[in-house]
Amino acid sequence: MQDRRRSKRYGVDVEGIVRSEGGIARKATISNLSVEGCRLSVSDRRFASGTTLTVGLGPIGLLHAKVVWRIGQVHGLSFDQVLHPAVLDQVRTFLSREPALIEERPAA
């Protein structure tokens, strides 16, 4: 199976908040993060493909994303704007429950 991703993904475990347009904010878990998107799990809500979401990541702020795929309560998101590599590193090293090492990301 060929990997069609354009950006390297990193394993993270970050608590966040997700909200659809006009919806209520719900707790979510963000994982499998890249500069272009992430995997998002929400225990009590399922969003259809194409749904626009706002994702809150603590001090990082709000990210706008679109649901690309869904399997059960797990969603694949594509960010509207690419994350800066420094923001990706901030999430990986300071917000993840199991912080990653910056050295894992290849030099630009």
Biopython code that builds the backbone (N, CA, C, O; Angstrom):
import numpy as np
from Bio.PDB.StructureBuilder import StructureBuilder

atoms = [
    (1, "MET", "N", (0.838, -1.176, 0.000)),
    (1, "MET", "CA", (0.000, 0.000, 0.000)),
    (1, "MET", "C", (0.888, 1.247, 0.000)),
    (1, "MET", "O", (1.798, 1.365, 0.821)),
    (2, "GLN", "N", (0.629, 2.146, -0.894)),
    (2, "GLN", "CA", (1.431, 3.359, -1.023)),
    (2, "GLN", "C", (0.893, 4.453, -0.106)),
    (2, "GLN", "O", (-0.317, 4.665, -0.035)),
    (3, "ASP", "N", (1.790, 5.150, 0.596)),
    (3, "ASP", "CA", (1.411, 6.257, 1.469)),
    (3, "ASP", "C", (1.305, 7.513, 0.623)),
    (3, "ASP", "O", (2.287, 7.945, 0.019)),
    (4, "ARG", "N", (0.115, 8.099, 0.579)),
    (4, "ARG", "CA", (-0.122, 9.276, -0.261)),
    (4, "ARG", "C", (0.069, 10.594, 0.482)),
    (4, "ARG", "O", (-0.171, 11.661, -0.082)),
    (5, "ARG", "N", (0.490, 10.531, 1.719)),
    (5, "ARG", "CA", (0.640, 11.756, 2.509)),
    (5, "ARG", "C", (1.817, 12.576, 2.012)),
    (5, "ARG", "O", (2.858, 12.044, 1.628)),
    (6, "ARG", "N", (1.621, 13.882, 2.030)),
    (6, "ARG", "CA", (2.691, 14.790, 1.607)),
    (6, "ARG", "C", (3.602, 15.162, 2.756)),
    (6, "ARG", "O", (4.760, 15.519, 2.539)),
    (7, "SER", "N", (3.093, 15.082, 3.987)),
    (7, "SER", "CA", (3.855, 15.503, 5.161)),
    (7, "SER", "C", (3.994, 14.360, 6.152)),
    (7, "SER", "O", (3.089, 13.542, 6.314)),
    (8, "LYS", "N", (5.146, 14.319, 6.812)),
    (8, "LYS", "CA", (5.407, 13.305, 7.840)),
    (8, "LYS", "C", (4.460, 13.526, 9.012)),
    (8, "LYS", "O", (4.218, 14.660, 9.427)),
    (9, "ARG", "N", (3.933, 12.438, 9.533)),
    (9, "ARG", "CA", (3.037, 12.491, 10.688)),
    (9, "ARG", "C", (3.784, 12.032, 11.932)),
    (9, "ARG", "O", (4.678, 11.188, 11.868)),
    (10, "TYR", "N", (3.392, 12.614, 13.076)),
    (10, "TYR", "CA", (4.029, 12.311, 14.352)),
    (10, "TYR", "C", (2.979, 11.882, 15.363)),
    (10, "TYR", "O", (1.894, 12.458, 15.430)),
    (11, "GLY", "N", (3.311, 10.866, 16.148)),
    (11, "GLY", "CA", (2.413, 10.400, 17.189)),
    (11, "GLY", "C", (2.390, 11.370, 18.353)),
    (11, "GLY", "O", (3.419, 11.622, 18.981)),
    (12, "VAL", "N", (1.228, 11.911, 18.640)),
    (12, "VAL", "CA", (1.032, 12.779, 19.797)),
    (12, "VAL", "C", (-0.216, 12.295, 20.526)),
    (12, "VAL", "O", (-0.987, 11.492, 20.000)),
    (13, "ASP", "N", (-0.398, 12.788, 21.724)),
    (13, "ASP", "CA", (-1.589, 12.490, 22.512)),
    (13, "ASP", "C", (-1.953, 13.790, 23.211)),
    (13, "ASP", "O", (-1.483, 14.066, 24.315)),
    (14, "VAL", "N", (-2.793, 14.585, 22.563)),
    (14, "VAL", "CA", (-3.097, 15.941, 23.028)),
    (14, "VAL", "C", (-4.593, 16.090, 23.263)),
    (14, "VAL", "O", (-5.406, 15.733, 22.410)),
    (15, "GLU", "N", (-4.948, 16.623, 24.435)),
    (15, "GLU", "CA", (-6.344, 16.963, 24.689)),
    (15, "GLU", "C", (-6.659, 18.274, 23.991)),
    (15, "GLU", "O", (-5.866, 19.215, 24.012)),
    (16, "GLY", "N", (-7.811, 18.317, 23.384)),
    (16, "GLY", "CA", (-8.242, 19.535, 22.715)),
    (16, "GLY", "C", (-9.745, 19.692, 22.801)),
    (16, "GLY", "O", (-10.444, 18.919, 23.455)),
    (17, "ILE", "N", (-10.210, 20.708, 22.124)),
    (17, "ILE", "CA", (-11.636, 21.001, 22.030)),
    (17, "ILE", "C", (-11.972, 21.089, 20.554)),
    (17, "ILE", "O", (-11.195, 21.631, 19.769)),
    (18, "VAL", "N", (-13.125, 20.558, 20.170)),
    (18, "VAL", "CA", (-13.552, 20.643, 18.779)),
    (18, "VAL", "C", (-14.993, 21.160, 18.736)),
    (18, "VAL", "O", (-15.817, 20.864, 19.601)),
    (19, "ARG", "N", (-15.255, 21.946, 17.690)),
    (19, "ARG", "CA", (-16.607, 22.489, 17.537)),
    (19, "ARG", "C", (-16.910, 22.596, 16.058)),
    (19, "ARG", "O", (-16.087, 23.074, 15.277)),
    (20, "SER", "N", (-18.095, 22.150, 15.680)),
    (20, "SER", "CA", (-18.549, 22.356, 14.306)),
    (20, "SER", "C", (-19.289, 23.688, 14.258)),
    (20, "SER", "O", (-19.659, 24.236, 15.296)),
    (21, "GLU", "N", (-19.500, 24.196, 13.068)),
    (21, "GLU", "CA", (-20.187, 25.476, 12.919)),
    (21, "GLU", "C", (-21.565, 25.396, 13.561)),
    (21, "GLU", "O", (-22.382, 24.551, 13.196)),
    (22, "GLY", "N", (-21.813, 26.277, 14.515)),
    (22, "GLY", "CA", (-23.090, 26.305, 15.214)),
    (22, "GLY", "C", (-23.237, 25.227, 16.274)),
    (22, "GLY", "O", (-24.276, 25.152, 16.930)),
    (23, "GLY", "N", (-22.220, 24.390, 16.458)),
    (23, "GLY", "CA", (-22.293, 23.307, 17.432)),
    (23, "GLY", "C", (-21.695, 23.699, 18.765)),
    (23, "GLY", "O", (-21.159, 24.795, 18.928)),
    (24, "ILE", "N", (-21.795, 22.782, 19.717)),
    (24, "ILE", "CA", (-21.203, 23.028, 21.029)),
    (24, "ILE", "C", (-19.787, 22.461, 21.058)),
    (24, "ILE", "O", (-19.459, 21.532, 20.320)),
    (25, "ALA", "N", (-18.962, 23.032, 21.918)),
    (25, "ALA", "CA", (-17.583, 22.562, 22.067)),
    (25, "ALA", "C", (-17.590, 21.216, 22.779)),
    (25, "ALA", "O", (-18.322, 21.010, 23.747)),
    (26, "ARG", "N", (-16.754, 20.300, 22.277)),
    (26, "ARG", "CA", (-16.645, 18.967, 22.851)),
    (26, "ARG", "C", (-15.176, 18.629, 23.074)),
    (26, "ARG", "O", (-14.303, 19.090, 22.339)),
    (27, "LYS", "N", (-14.914, 17.817, 24.100)),
    (27, "LYS", "CA", (-13.548, 17.347, 24.326)),
    (27, "LYS", "C", (-13.161, 16.393, 23.214)),
    (27, "LYS", "O", (-13.977, 15.612, 22.724)),
    (28, "ALA", "N", (-11.895, 16.476, 22.829)),
    (28, "ALA", "CA", (-11.383, 15.620, 21.760)),
    (28, "ALA", "C", (-9.944, 15.243, 22.068)),
    (28, "ALA", "O", (-9.280, 15.886, 22.881)),
    (29, "THR", "N", (-9.475, 14.198, 21.412)),
    (29, "THR", "CA", (-8.082, 13.794, 21.502)),
    (29, "THR", "C", (-7.476, 13.908, 20.112)),
    (29, "THR", "O", (-8.015, 13.389, 19.135)),
    (30, "ILE", "N", (-6.346, 14.596, 20.044)),
    (30, "ILE", "CA", (-5.641, 14.798, 18.783)),
    (30, "ILE", "C", (-4.441, 13.855, 18.769)),
    (30, "ILE", "O", (-3.710, 13.740, 19.752)),
    (31, "SER", "N", (-4.256, 13.186, 17.637)),
    (31, "SER", "CA", (-3.119, 12.283, 17.474)),
    (31, "SER", "C", (-2.681, 12.306, 16.019)),
    (31, "SER", "O", (-3.329, 12.916, 15.169)),
    (32, "ASN", "N", (-1.581, 11.637, 15.749)),
    (32, "ASN", "CA", (-1.106, 11.500, 14.375)),
    (32, "ASN", "C", (-1.060, 12.862, 13.676)),
    (32, "ASN", "O", (-1.754, 13.085, 12.685)),
    (33, "LEU", "N", (-0.244, 13.757, 14.200)),
    (33, "LEU", "CA", (-0.204, 15.158, 13.777)),
    (33, "LEU", "C", (0.854, 15.415, 12.709)),
    (33, "LEU", "O", (1.960, 14.878, 12.767)),
    (34, "SER", "N", (0.494, 16.243, 11.737)),
    (34, "SER", "CA", (1.451, 16.734, 10.745)),
    (34, "SER", "C", (1.178, 18.225, 10.554)),
    (34, "SER", "O", (0.260, 18.774, 11.163)),
    (35, "VAL", "N", (1.965, 18.869, 9.717)),
    (35, "VAL", "CA", (1.728, 20.287, 9.449)),
    (35, "VAL", "C", (0.446, 20.489, 8.654)),
    (35, "VAL", "O", (-0.082, 21.600, 8.610)),
    (36, "GLU", "N", (-0.063, 19.433, 8.025)),
    (36, "GLU", "CA", (-1.249, 19.550, 7.176)),
    (36, "GLU", "C", (-2.530, 19.015, 7.795)),
    (36, "GLU", "O", (-3.617, 19.302, 7.292)),
    (37, "GLY", "N", (-2.433, 18.236, 8.886)),
    (37, "GLY", "CA", (-3.647, 17.676, 9.451)),
    (37, "GLY", "C", (-3.370, 16.819, 10.661)),
    (37, "GLY", "O", (-2.254, 16.783, 11.179)),
    (38, "CYS", "N", (-4.421, 16.117, 11.110)),
    (38, "CYS", "CA", (-4.295, 15.261, 12.290)),
    (38, "CYS", "C", (-5.404, 14.228, 12.304)),
    (38, "CYS", "O", (-6.331, 14.256, 11.494)),
    (39, "ARG", "N", (-5.276, 13.322, 13.247)),
    (39, "ARG", "CA", (-6.354, 12.394, 13.556)),
    (39, "ARG", "C", (-7.022, 12.928, 14.816)),
    (39, "ARG", "O", (-6.342, 13.316, 15.766)),
    (40, "LEU", "N", (-8.346, 12.950, 14.827)),
    (40, "LEU", "CA", (-9.101, 13.499, 15.945)),
    (40, "LEU", "C", (-10.150, 12.485, 16.376)),
    (40, "LEU", "O", (-10.873, 11.939, 15.543)),
    (41, "SER", "N", (-10.234, 12.234, 17.684)),
    (41, "SER", "CA", (-11.239, 11.320, 18.226)),
    (41, "SER", "C", (-12.159, 12.085, 19.161)),
    (41, "SER", "O", (-11.706, 12.849, 20.013)),
    (42, "VAL", "N", (-13.445, 11.871, 18.993)),
    (42, "VAL", "CA", (-14.462, 12.494, 19.838)),
    (42, "VAL", "C", (-15.393, 11.377, 20.292)),
    (42, "VAL", "O", (-15.995, 10.693, 19.465)),
    (43, "SER", "N", (-15.513, 11.189, 21.610)),
    (43, "SER", "CA", (-16.249, 10.025, 22.106)),
    (43, "SER", "C", (-17.760, 10.116, 21.890)),
    (43, "SER", "O", (-18.419, 9.083, 21.776)),
    (44, "ASP", "N", (-18.320, 11.312, 21.833)),
    (44, "ASP", "CA", (-19.776, 11.421, 21.776)),
    (44, "ASP", "C", (-20.304, 12.121, 20.520)),
    (44, "ASP", "O", (-21.432, 12.614, 20.513)),
    (45, "ARG", "N", (-19.496, 12.165, 19.462)),
    (45, "ARG", "CA", (-19.947, 12.857, 18.245)),
    (45, "ARG", "C", (-19.231, 12.293, 17.038)),
    (45, "ARG", "O", (-18.055, 11.935, 17.103)),
    (46, "ARG", "N", (-19.950, 12.218, 15.942)),
    (46, "ARG", "CA", (-19.368, 11.805, 14.663)),
    (46, "ARG", "C", (-19.653, 12.899, 13.650)),
    (46, "ARG", "O", (-20.801, 13.310, 13.480)),
    (47, "PHE", "N", (-18.621, 13.368, 12.983)),
    (47, "PHE", "CA", (-18.759, 14.420, 11.982)),
    (47, "PHE", "C", (-18.637, 13.806, 10.594)),
    (47, "PHE", "O", (-17.775, 12.958, 10.363)),
    (48, "ALA", "N", (-19.484, 14.225, 9.679)),
    (48, "ALA", "CA", (-19.461, 13.713, 8.312)),
    (48, "ALA", "C", (-18.272, 14.291, 7.545)),
    (48, "ALA", "O", (-17.783, 15.376, 7.859)),
    (49, "SER", "N", (-17.818, 13.550, 6.540)),
    (49, "SER", "CA", (-16.758, 14.057, 5.654)),
    (49, "SER", "C", (-17.224, 15.375, 5.056)),
    (49, "SER", "O", (-18.382, 15.530, 4.668)),
    (50, "GLY", "N", (-16.285, 16.327, 4.991)),
    (50, "GLY", "CA", (-16.587, 17.649, 4.458)),
    (50, "GLY", "C", (-16.997, 18.664, 5.502)),
    (50, "GLY", "O", (-17.074, 19.855, 5.198)),
    (51, "THR", "N", (-17.267, 18.226, 6.742)),
    (51, "THR", "CA", (-17.655, 19.143, 7.817)),
    (51, "THR", "C", (-16.486, 20.040, 8.187)),
    (51, "THR", "O", (-15.358, 19.571, 8.335)),
    (52, "THR", "N", (-16.757, 21.332, 8.335)),
    (52, "THR", "CA", (-15.748, 22.290, 8.773)),
    (52, "THR", "C", (-15.753, 22.336, 10.294)),
    (52, "THR", "O", (-16.807, 22.470, 10.916)),
    (53, "LEU", "N", (-14.560, 22.223, 10.892)),
    (53, "LEU", "CA", (-14.417, 22.210, 12.346)),
    (53, "LEU", "C", (-13.433, 23.275, 12.805)),
    (53, "LEU", "O", (-12.553, 23.701, 12.057)),
    (54, "THR", "N", (-13.605, 23.694, 14.052)),
    (54, "THR", "CA", (-12.627, 24.527, 14.743)),
    (54, "THR", "C", (-12.059, 23.678, 15.868)),
    (54, "THR", "O", (-12.801, 23.141, 16.691)),
    (55, "VAL", "N", (-10.725, 23.562, 15.897)),
    (55, "VAL", "CA", (-10.047, 22.726, 16.889)),
    (55, "VAL", "C", (-9.212, 23.636, 17.779)),
    (55, "VAL", "O", (-8.405, 24.425, 17.287)),
    (56, "GLY", "N", (-9.406, 23.526, 19.089)),
    (56, "GLY", "CA", (-8.631, 24.300, 20.051)),
    (56, "GLY", "C", (-7.544, 23.442, 20.658)),
    (56, "GLY", "O", (-7.804, 22.347, 21.157)),
    (57, "LEU", "N", (-6.309, 23.955, 20.609)),
    (57, "LEU", "CA", (-5.157, 23.251, 21.174)),
    (57, "LEU", "C", (-4.480, 24.119, 22.223)),
    (57, "LEU", "O", (-3.371, 24.604, 22.002)),
    (58, "GLY", "N", (-5.126, 24.317, 23.346)),
    (58, "GLY", "CA", (-4.531, 25.076, 24.442)),
    (58, "GLY", "C", (-3.957, 26.408, 23.990)),
    (58, "GLY", "O", (-4.626, 27.180, 23.302)),
    (59, "PRO", "N", (-2.689, 26.681, 24.388)),
    (59, "PRO", "CA", (-2.085, 27.981, 24.070)),
    (59, "PRO", "C", (-1.771, 28.170, 22.581)),
    (59, "PRO", "O", (-1.442, 29.278, 22.156)),
    (60, "ILE", "N", (-1.868, 27.101, 21.788)),
    (60, "ILE", "CA", (-1.617, 27.220, 20.351)),
    (60, "ILE", "C", (-2.720, 28.042, 19.699)),
    (60, "ILE", "O", (-2.483, 28.757, 18.725)),
    (61, "GLY", "N", (-3.921, 27.935, 20.241)),
    (61, "GLY", "CA", (-5.047, 28.684, 19.692)),
    (61, "GLY", "C", (-5.961, 27.793, 18.873)),
    (61, "GLY", "O", (-5.977, 26.572, 19.033)),
    (62, "LEU", "N", (-6.723, 28.430, 17.990)),
    (62, "LEU", "CA", (-7.722, 27.728, 17.203)),
    (62, "LEU", "C", (-7.198, 27.400, 15.812)),
    (62, "LEU", "O", (-6.560, 28.223, 15.156)),
    (63, "LEU", "N", (-7.485, 26.177, 15.381)),
    (63, "LEU", "CA", (-7.140, 25.727, 14.038)),
    (63, "LEU", "C", (-8.439, 25.417, 13.310)),
    (63, "LEU", "O", (-9.355, 24.833, 13.890)),
    (64, "HIS", "N", (-8.520, 25.799, 12.063)),
    (64, "HIS", "CA", (-9.691, 25.499, 11.253)),
    (64, "HIS", "C", (-9.340, 24.336, 10.340)),
    (64, "HIS", "O", (-8.276, 24.313, 9.721)),
    (65, "ALA", "N", (-10.247, 23.375, 10.267)),
    (65, "ALA", "CA", (-9.960, 22.152, 9.534)),
    (65, "ALA", "C", (-11.233, 21.600, 8.899)),
    (65, "ALA", "O", (-12.347, 22.015, 9.221)),
    (66, "LYS", "N", (-11.033, 20.660, 7.996)),
    (66, "LYS", "CA", (-12.142, 19.980, 7.342)),
    (66, "LYS", "C", (-11.973, 18.478, 7.549)),
    (66, "LYS", "O", (-10.860, 17.954, 7.489)),
    (67, "VAL", "N", (-13.086, 17.794, 7.794)),
    (67, "VAL", "CA", (-13.065, 16.342, 7.942)),
    (67, "VAL", "C", (-12.868, 15.721, 6.557)),
    (67, "VAL", "O", (-13.644, 15.974, 5.636)),
    (68, "VAL", "N", (-11.823, 14.907, 6.426)),
    (68, "VAL", "CA", (-11.507, 14.244, 5.162)),
    (68, "VAL", "C", (-12.052, 12.816, 5.159)),
    (68, "VAL", "O", (-12.508, 12.324, 4.127)),
    (69, "TRP", "N", (-12.004, 12.162, 6.306)),
    (69, "TRP", "CA", (-12.530, 10.808, 6.438)),
    (69, "TRP", "C", (-12.975, 10.580, 7.875)),
    (69, "TRP", "O", (-12.591, 11.313, 8.786)),
    (70, "ARG", "N", (-13.806, 9.534, 8.059)),
    (70, "ARG", "CA", (-14.261, 9.164, 9.401)),
    (70, "ARG", "C", (-14.465, 7.666, 9.451)),
    (70, "ARG", "O", (-15.040, 7.070, 8.540)),
    (71, "ILE", "N", (-13.986, 7.066, 10.532)),
    (71, "ILE", "CA", (-14.274, 5.664, 10.845)),
    (71, "ILE", "C", (-14.722, 5.662, 12.296)),
    (71, "ILE", "O", (-13.908, 5.868, 13.196)),
    (72, "GLY", "N", (-15.987, 5.434, 12.531)),
    (72, "GLY", "CA", (-16.532, 5.488, 13.890)),
    (72, "GLY", "C", (-16.371, 6.882, 14.458)),
    (72, "GLY", "O", (-16.804, 7.866, 13.858)),
    (73, "GLN", "N", (-15.741, 6.956, 15.625)),
    (73, "GLN", "CA", (-15.544, 8.256, 16.280)),
    (73, "GLN", "C", (-14.176, 8.865, 15.974)),
    (73, "GLN", "O", (-13.799, 9.871, 16.575)),
    (74, "VAL", "N", (-13.433, 8.263, 15.045)),
    (74, "VAL", "CA", (-12.108, 8.748, 14.663)),
    (74, "VAL", "C", (-12.227, 9.470, 13.325)),
    (74, "VAL", "O", (-12.818, 8.957, 12.374)),
    (75, "HIS", "N", (-11.649, 10.675, 13.271)),
    (75, "HIS", "CA", (-11.757, 11.526, 12.089)),
    (75, "HIS", "C", (-10.376, 11.922, 11.584)),
    (75, "HIS", "O", (-9.465, 12.159, 12.376)),
    (76, "GLY", "N", (-10.225, 11.991, 10.285)),
    (76, "GLY", "CA", (-9.022, 12.524, 9.674)),
    (76, "GLY", "C", (-9.293, 13.955, 9.254)),
    (76, "GLY", "O", (-10.234, 14.215, 8.504)),
    (77, "LEU", "N", (-8.474, 14.893, 9.733)),
    (77, "LEU", "CA", (-8.677, 16.310, 9.439)),
    (77, "LEU", "C", (-7.567, 16.869, 8.566)),
    (77, "LEU", "O", (-6.408, 16.468, 8.670)),
    (78, "SER", "N", (-7.941, 17.791, 7.713)),
    (78, "SER", "CA", (-6.994, 18.561, 6.914)),
    (78, "SER", "C", (-7.114, 20.015, 7.359)),
    (78, "SER", "O", (-8.198, 20.597, 7.301)),
    (79, "PHE", "N", (-5.995, 20.608, 7.805)),
    (79, "PHE", "CA", (-6.019, 21.989, 8.266)),
    (79, "PHE", "C", (-6.204, 22.947, 7.091)),
    (79, "PHE", "O", (-5.691, 22.706, 5.998)),
    (80, "ASP", "N", (-6.939, 24.032, 7.324)),
    (80, "ASP", "CA", (-7.116, 25.061, 6.294)),
    (80, "ASP", "C", (-5.789, 25.740, 5.964)),
    (80, "ASP", "O", (-5.519, 26.065, 4.808)),
    (81, "GLN", "N", (-4.962, 25.954, 6.993)),
    (81, "GLN", "CA", (-3.645, 26.549, 6.796)),
    (81, "GLN", "C", (-2.600, 25.614, 7.395)),
    (81, "GLN", "O", (-2.790, 25.069, 8.482)),
    (82, "VAL", "N", (-1.514, 25.439, 6.687)),
    (82, "VAL", "CA", (-0.430, 24.565, 7.140)),
    (82, "VAL", "C", (0.165, 25.112, 8.436)),
    (82, "VAL", "O", (0.382, 26.316, 8.575)),
    (83, "LEU", "N", (0.428, 24.199, 9.389)),
    (83, "LEU", "CA", (1.081, 24.611, 10.639)),
    (83, "LEU", "C", (2.546, 24.964, 10.375)),
    (83, "LEU", "O", (3.214, 24.313, 9.572)),
    (84, "HIS", "N", (3.019, 25.965, 11.035)),
    (84, "HIS", "CA", (4.449, 26.283, 10.987)),
    (84, "HIS", "C", (5.175, 25.152, 11.715)),
    (84, "HIS", "O", (4.673, 24.674, 12.733)),
    (85, "PRO", "N", (6.345, 24.702, 11.229)),
    (85, "PRO", "CA", (7.079, 23.623, 11.907)),
    (85, "PRO", "C", (7.343, 23.901, 13.389)),
    (85, "PRO", "O", (7.376, 22.966, 14.189)),
    (86, "ALA", "N", (7.532, 25.165, 13.769)),
    (86, "ALA", "CA", (7.759, 25.492, 15.180)),
    (86, "ALA", "C", (6.508, 25.223, 16.012)),
    (86, "ALA", "O", (6.611, 24.826, 17.173)),
    (87, "VAL", "N", (5.334, 25.435, 15.434)),
    (87, "VAL", "CA", (4.080, 25.135, 16.133)),
    (87, "VAL", "C", (3.930, 23.629, 16.285)),
    (87, "VAL", "O", (3.527, 23.148, 17.344)),
    (88, "LEU", "N", (4.249, 22.890, 15.248)),
    (88, "LEU", "CA", (4.222, 21.426, 15.321)),
    (88, "LEU", "C", (5.132, 20.943, 16.446)),
    (88, "LEU", "O", (4.735, 20.089, 17.238)),
    (89, "ASP", "N", (6.339, 21.477, 16.523)),
    (89, "ASP", "CA", (7.278, 21.098, 17.588)),
    (89, "ASP", "C", (6.747, 21.477, 18.960)),
    (89, "ASP", "O", (6.934, 20.728, 19.919)),
    (90, "GLN", "N", (6.092, 22.618, 19.072)),
    (90, "GLN", "CA", (5.507, 23.064, 20.342)),
    (90, "GLN", "C", (4.468, 22.051, 20.825)),
    (90, "GLN", "O", (4.461, 21.673, 21.996)),
    (91, "VAL", "N", (3.608, 21.623, 19.932)),
    (91, "VAL", "CA", (2.582, 20.645, 20.292)),
    (91, "VAL", "C", (3.237, 19.329, 20.688)),
    (91, "VAL", "O", (2.880, 18.739, 21.708)),
    (92, "ARG", "N", (4.183, 18.874, 19.898)),
    (92, "ARG", "CA", (4.823, 17.577, 20.145)),
    (92, "ARG", "C", (5.609, 17.539, 21.443)),
    (92, "ARG", "O", (5.605, 16.521, 22.136)),
    (93, "THR", "N", (6.282, 18.628, 21.784)),
    (93, "THR", "CA", (7.167, 18.596, 22.951)),
    (93, "THR", "C", (6.529, 19.104, 24.241)),
    (93, "THR", "O", (6.946, 18.706, 25.329)),
    (94, "PHE", "N", (5.520, 19.978, 24.138)),
    (94, "PHE", "CA", (4.969, 20.569, 25.360)),
    (94, "PHE", "C", (3.508, 20.241, 25.632)),
    (94, "PHE", "O", (3.087, 20.274, 26.788)),
    (95, "LEU", "N", (2.727, 19.930, 24.620)),
    (95, "LEU", "CA", (1.306, 19.670, 24.845)),
    (95, "LEU", "C", (0.954, 18.187, 24.877)),
    (95, "LEU", "O", (-0.044, 17.803, 25.487)),
    (96, "SER", "N", (1.749, 17.364, 24.238)),
    (96, "SER", "CA", (1.457, 15.937, 24.193)),
    (96, "SER", "C", (1.683, 15.293, 25.555)),
    (96, "SER", "O", (2.636, 15.629, 26.258)),
    (97, "ARG", "N", (0.801, 14.366, 25.924)),
    (97, "ARG", "CA", (0.950, 13.663, 27.207)),
    (97, "ARG", "C", (2.238, 12.872, 27.261)),
    (97, "ARG", "O", (2.793, 12.663, 28.340)),
    (98, "GLU", "N", (2.720, 12.429, 26.114)),
    (98, "GLU", "CA", (4.011, 11.757, 26.021)),
    (98, "GLU", "C", (4.859, 12.558, 25.042)),
    (98, "GLU", "O", (4.846, 12.288, 23.841)),
    (99, "PRO", "N", (5.598, 13.546, 25.552)),
    (99, "PRO", "CA", (6.350, 14.444, 24.665)),
    (99, "PRO", "C", (7.334, 13.709, 23.759)),
    (99, "PRO", "O", (7.952, 12.717, 24.145)),
    (100, "ALA", "N", (7.452, 14.227, 22.560)),
    (100, "ALA", "CA", (8.381, 13.679, 21.569)),
    (100, "ALA", "C", (9.659, 14.499, 21.582)),
    (100, "ALA", "O", (9.704, 15.596, 22.139)),
    (101, "LEU", "N", (10.680, 13.962, 20.973)),
    (101, "LEU", "CA", (11.939, 14.676, 20.838)),
    (101, "LEU", "C", (11.945, 15.435, 19.524)),
    (101, "LEU", "O", (11.534, 14.900, 18.495)),
    (102, "ILE", "N", (12.407, 16.677, 19.549)),
    (102, "ILE", "CA", (12.472, 17.485, 18.335)),
    (102, "ILE", "C", (13.354, 16.821, 17.294)),
    (102, "ILE", "O", (13.110, 16.962, 16.095)),
    (103, "GLU", "N", (14.377, 16.099, 17.736)),
    (103, "GLU", "CA", (15.300, 15.463, 16.809)),
    (103, "GLU", "C", (14.601, 14.487, 15.863)),
    (103, "GLU", "O", (15.154, 14.132, 14.822)),
    (104, "GLU", "N", (13.401, 14.054, 16.213)),
    (104, "GLU", "CA", (12.666, 13.137, 15.359)),
    (104, "GLU", "C", (12.259, 13.785, 14.036)),
    (104, "GLU", "O", (12.045, 13.088, 13.043)),
    (105, "ARG", "N", (12.150, 15.120, 14.018)),
    (105, "ARG", "CA", (11.759, 15.809, 12.789)),
    (105, "ARG", "C", (13.013, 16.144, 11.998)),
    (105, "ARG", "O", (13.933, 16.760, 12.537)),
    (106, "PRO", "N", (13.071, 15.750, 10.723)),
    (106, "PRO", "CA", (14.259, 16.061, 9.919)),
    (106, "PRO", "C", (14.432, 17.570, 9.763)),
    (106, "PRO", "O", (13.455, 18.319, 9.744)),
    (107, "ALA", "N", (15.667, 17.997, 9.653)),
    (107, "ALA", "CA", (15.964, 19.414, 9.461)),
    (107, "ALA", "C", (15.375, 19.879, 8.136)),
    (107, "ALA", "O", (15.348, 19.135, 7.155)),
    (108, "ALA", "N", (14.904, 21.125, 8.127)),
    (108, "ALA", "CA", (14.289, 21.675, 6.911)),
    (108, "ALA", "C", (15.336, 22.057, 5.897)),
    (108, "ALA", "O", (15.000, 22.536, 4.814)),
]
sb = StructureBuilder()
sb.init_structure("model")
sb.init_model(0)
sb.init_chain("A")
sb.init_seg("    ")
for serial, (resi, resn, name, xyz) in enumerate(atoms, 1):
    if name == "N":
        sb.init_residue(resn, " ", resi, " ")
    sb.init_atom(name, np.array(xyz, "f"), 0.0, 1.0, " ", f" {name:<3s}", serial, name[0])
structure = sb.get_structure()
